[in-house]
Amino acid sequence: MVFSSLLFLTVFLPVFLLIYFLLPRKRGIKHAFLLLASFVFYMWGEPRFVFLIFFTTIVDFYLVRAMDRQEKQRSRKLLLAASVSLNLGLLCYFKYAVFLWRM
């Protein structure tokens, strides 16, 4: 599913918005629903990468928690660099590995 598809515009987005705005204003509930809806959206397009999405979500969650506990700015920057490096590394691998293997 892509953002410009009829399925997204006529089914997914209206249902998502309806549920989102009917949920209570408690921050945790809406955030959990956003996360769940994001997983559903990405799994719809390529379900074989669901474990990769879960993995990066969990790793980033714990890296951010560790950043929050750090008092030194340098430690926070190193954890942020680790998170960005992991995500960009995975993106580059899955985007460009096919080209490198065919050379």
C-alpha positions, 0 to 999 in steps of 0.5 A: 500500500502506498500513500497515493493508492485508492485503498489507502485514501478510501479505507485505511486513512479514514478508518485510522482517523476515525479510530484515532479521534475517538480514542481517549485523550490519554497520551499512551493510548494514542501513541500505542495506536499510532505505532500499531497503525504504522506496523499495519501500514508497513506490513501491508506493503512488505510483510516479510520485513515485519521482524526488521521493523520490530527489531529497529523499533525495540532497539531505538526504544531502548537507546532513547531510554538510555539517552534519557538516563545519561547526564553527559551530553557526549554520552547522549550524542554517542547513543544518538549516533548509534541509533542513526548509524543502525537505521541508516546502515539497515536502510543502505543495506536493504536499498543497495545490497541488490545492486552490489551483489549483481556487480 
